[in-house]
Amino acid sequence: MRAWIQRSLWDVVPRDQRDSVEAFRRRQVVAAIVVLVGAVVLGWSLRLEPGGNTFYVAAVVLAGVWAAGAFLSGRLHLGRIAGDGEVFIRPILAPIMLGLLLVGVFVLGSLVVREIEPLADYVSSVLAYADEGSLTVLAAITFVNGIAEELFFRGAMYAAIPRHPVLWTTLAYVVATLATGNVMLGFAAIVLGVVCGLERRASGGVLAPILTHITWSLSMLFLLPLLF
């Protein structure tokens, strides 16, 4: 376990992914504009009536904002991590396992949070969207948004930051999430942002962060209603 965690989060593989000065500036401009637009749409979407059609439209629009920003910023890479021996492989199993590990940590944390009324209320307000709406549709939206968020934050924005990109992309992700006004979503964004940022740093691409994110988010979507 220690070996695959180290390969997934810490060991940086060799890469040659260099942008020209013009391409780098374009990434920076696109990232700055899109993160502001995305924060506004996210805040709006989670203030809509749970289960309403407008909420679903807003969620799809948000995914479109993140994905469009990612692809407009420039080329994205899938990434790779060290396998057995001296070969490099696409990160698939390791990030899924890491996502499940995060699920375990959050489930244990939820057992504590549900006993603290103000914090439990924040979680319950998010779960209202699962209680009132179609769980199937919400799962599809969660899946698509997880991919879109990672394409933007660990793809476009990460590539637009010259120094300490794990720190700054996590901060941007947290700030955008706090536009919802929900501190528990902000806390989750810190943990997920750091883990996915380290995966991006280690692998050089967006595949590992995407797999970890959607594994975590879909699992929590189905598990949290059982705990609260």
C-alpha positions as CSV (number, residue, x, y, z in Angstrom):
1,M,0.0,0.0,0.0
2,R,2.8,2.4,0.9
3,A,4.4,1.9,-2.5
4,W,1.3,2.7,-4.6
5,I,0.4,5.7,-2.4
6,Q,4.0,7.0,-2.9
7,R,3.8,6.5,-6.7
8,S,0.3,8.1,-6.9
9,L,1.0,11.1,-4.7
10,W,4.7,11.8,-4.5
11,D,7.0,10.3,-7.1
12,V,7.1,12.7,-10.1
13,V,7.5,10.8,-13.4
14,P,9.7,12.3,-16.2
15,R,7.8,14.5,-18.6
16,D,8.2,17.0,-21.4
17,Q,5.1,19.2,-21.4
18,R,6.3,22.7,-22.0
19,D,4.0,25.6,-23.2
20,S,5.3,28.5,-25.2
21,V,5.1,31.9,-23.5
22,E,2.0,32.8,-25.5
23,A,0.2,29.5,-24.7
24,F,1.1,29.9,-21.0
25,R,-0.4,33.4,-20.9
26,R,-3.5,32.2,-22.6
27,R,-3.9,29.5,-19.9
28,Q,-3.6,32.1,-17.2
29,V,-6.2,34.4,-18.7
30,V,-8.7,31.6,-19.4
31,A,-8.2,30.2,-15.9
32,A,-8.8,33.5,-14.2
33,I,-12.0,34.2,-16.1
34,V,-13.5,30.7,-15.8
35,V,-12.9,30.3,-12.1
36,L,-14.9,33.4,-11.4
37,V,-17.7,32.4,-13.8
38,G,-17.8,28.9,-12.3
39,A,-18.0,30.2,-8.7
40,V,-21.0,32.3,-9.6
41,V,-22.8,29.4,-11.3
42,L,-22.0,27.0,-8.5
43,G,-23.3,29.4,-5.9
44,W,-26.4,30.0,-7.9
45,S,-27.0,26.2,-8.5
46,L,-26.9,25.3,-4.8
47,R,-29.3,28.1,-3.9
48,L,-32.1,26.7,-6.1
49,E,-35.0,24.6,-5.0
50,P,-33.9,20.9,-4.5
51,G,-35.3,18.6,-7.2
52,G,-36.3,21.5,-9.5
53,N,-35.6,21.4,-13.2
54,T,-33.6,24.7,-12.9
55,F,-31.2,23.0,-10.5
56,Y,-30.4,20.3,-13.1
57,V,-29.9,22.9,-15.8
58,A,-27.6,24.9,-13.6
59,A,-25.5,21.8,-12.8
60,V,-25.1,21.0,-16.5
61,V,-24.2,24.6,-17.2
62,L,-21.6,24.5,-14.5
63,A,-20.0,21.3,-15.9
64,G,-20.0,23.1,-19.3
65,V,-18.2,26.1,-17.8
66,W,-15.4,24.0,-16.3
67,A,-15.0,21.8,-19.3
68,A,-15.0,24.6,-21.8
69,G,-12.5,26.5,-19.8
70,A,-10.2,23.4,-19.6
71,F,-10.2,22.8,-23.4
72,L,-10.0,26.5,-24.3
73,S,-6.9,26.9,-22.2
74,G,-4.8,24.5,-24.3
75,R,-3.7,20.9,-24.5
76,L,-4.3,18.6,-21.6
77,H,-2.5,15.4,-20.7
78,L,-3.7,12.1,-19.3
79,G,-0.5,11.5,-17.3
80,R,1.3,8.3,-16.2
81,I,2.8,6.8,-13.0
82,A,5.6,4.3,-12.4
83,G,4.6,0.7,-12.7
84,D,6.5,-2.4,-11.9
85,G,10.1,-2.3,-13.1
86,E,11.0,0.7,-15.2
87,V,7.8,1.1,-17.2
88,F,5.2,3.8,-16.9
89,I,1.5,3.2,-17.0
90,R,-1.8,5.1,-17.1
91,P,-3.0,5.6,-13.5
92,I,-6.3,3.7,-13.2
93,L,-6.5,1.3,-10.3
94,A,-4.4,3.3,-7.9
95,P,-6.5,6.5,-8.1
96,I,-9.7,4.5,-7.7
97,M,-8.3,2.8,-4.6
98,L,-7.2,6.2,-3.3
99,G,-10.7,7.5,-3.9
100,L,-12.1,4.6,-1.9
101,L,-9.6,5.4,0.9
102,L,-10.9,8.9,1.0
103,V,-14.4,7.6,1.2
104,G,-13.5,5.6,4.3
105,V,-12.0,8.7,5.9
106,F,-15.0,10.8,5.2
107,V,-17.5,8.2,6.4
108,L,-15.6,8.0,9.7
109,G,-15.6,11.8,9.9
110,S,-19.4,11.9,9.1
111,L,-20.1,9.8,12.2
112,V,-18.6,12.6,14.2
113,V,-20.1,15.5,12.2
114,R,-23.7,14.2,12.5
115,E,-23.4,14.6,16.3
116,I,-22.6,18.3,15.9
117,E,-25.8,20.0,15.0
118,P,-24.6,23.1,13.1
119,L,-22.2,21.0,11.0
120,A,-24.8,18.3,10.4
121,D,-27.2,21.0,9.1
122,Y,-24.7,22.0,6.4
123,V,-24.5,18.4,5.3
124,S,-28.2,17.9,5.4
125,S,-28.8,21.0,3.2
126,V,-26.7,19.4,0.5
127,L,-28.4,16.0,0.9
128,A,-31.7,17.7,0.3
129,Y,-30.9,17.6,-3.4
130,A,-30.6,13.9,-3.3
131,D,-33.8,13.5,-1.2
132,E,-36.0,15.7,-3.3
133,G,-34.6,15.0,-6.8
134,S,-33.9,12.0,-9.0
135,L,-30.9,10.1,-7.6
136,T,-30.1,8.7,-11.1
137,V,-30.0,12.1,-12.7
138,L,-28.1,13.5,-9.7
139,A,-25.5,10.7,-10.0
140,A,-25.1,11.4,-13.7
141,I,-24.6,15.1,-13.0
142,T,-22.1,14.3,-10.1
143,F,-20.1,12.1,-12.5
144,V,-20.0,14.7,-15.3
145,N,-19.2,17.5,-12.9
146,G,-16.4,15.6,-11.2
147,I,-14.7,15.1,-14.6
148,A,-15.2,18.7,-15.6
149,E,-13.9,20.1,-12.3
150,E,-10.7,18.1,-12.6
151,L,-10.2,19.0,-16.3
152,F,-10.3,22.6,-15.2
153,F,-8.7,22.8,-11.8
154,R,-6.0,20.0,-12.2
155,G,-5.8,20.5,-15.9
156,A,-6.1,24.1,-17.2
157,M,-5.6,26.0,-13.9
158,Y,-2.7,23.7,-12.7
159,A,-0.9,24.3,-16.0
160,A,-1.4,28.0,-15.7
161,I,0.4,28.4,-12.3
162,P,4.2,28.5,-12.5
163,R,4.9,27.9,-8.7
164,H,3.2,25.9,-6.0
165,P,0.3,24.8,-8.3
166,V,-1.0,22.2,-5.8
167,L,-1.4,24.9,-3.2
168,W,-3.0,27.5,-5.5
169,T,-5.3,25.2,-7.4
170,T,-6.6,23.8,-4.1
171,L,-7.1,27.4,-2.8
172,A,-9.0,28.3,-6.0
173,Y,-11.1,25.2,-5.7
174,V,-12.0,25.9,-2.1
175,V,-12.9,29.5,-2.8
176,A,-15.1,28.5,-5.8
177,T,-16.8,25.9,-3.6
178,L,-17.4,28.3,-0.7
179,A,-19.5,30.3,-3.1
180,T,-22.2,27.9,-2.1
181,G,-22.0,29.3,1.4
182,N,-21.6,25.7,2.8
183,V,-18.5,25.3,5.0
184,M,-18.6,21.5,4.9
185,L,-18.3,21.5,1.1
186,G,-15.4,23.9,1.6
187,F,-13.7,21.5,4.0
188,A,-14.3,18.6,1.6
189,A,-12.8,20.7,-1.2
190,I,-9.6,21.2,0.8
191,V,-9.0,17.5,1.3
192,L,-10.0,16.5,-2.2
193,G,-8.1,19.4,-3.7
194,V,-4.8,18.5,-2.0
195,V,-5.1,14.8,-2.9
196,C,-6.0,15.5,-6.5
197,G,-3.4,18.2,-6.8
198,L,-0.7,15.8,-5.6
199,E,-1.9,13.2,-8.1
200,R,-1.6,15.8,-10.9
201,R,1.9,16.7,-9.7
202,A,3.0,13.1,-9.6
203,S,1.5,11.9,-12.8
204,G,1.6,15.0,-15.0
205,G,-2.0,14.6,-16.1
206,V,-5.7,14.7,-15.3
207,L,-6.6,11.0,-15.5
208,A,-5.7,10.2,-11.9
209,P,-7.4,13.2,-10.3
210,I,-10.6,12.5,-12.4
211,L,-10.8,8.9,-11.3
212,T,-10.2,9.7,-7.6
213,H,-12.7,12.5,-7.7
214,I,-15.6,10.6,-9.3
215,T,-14.9,7.5,-7.1
216,W,-15.2,9.7,-4.0
217,S,-18.1,11.9,-5.1
218,L,-20.3,9.1,-6.3
219,S,-19.6,7.0,-3.3
220,M,-20.4,9.9,-0.9
221,L,-23.6,10.6,-2.9
222,F,-25.0,7.2,-2.0
223,L,-23.5,6.7,1.4
224,L,-24.1,10.1,3.1
225,P,-27.9,9.8,3.1
226,L,-27.5,6.5,5.0
227,L,-25.6,8.4,7.8
228,F,-27.7,11.6,8.1
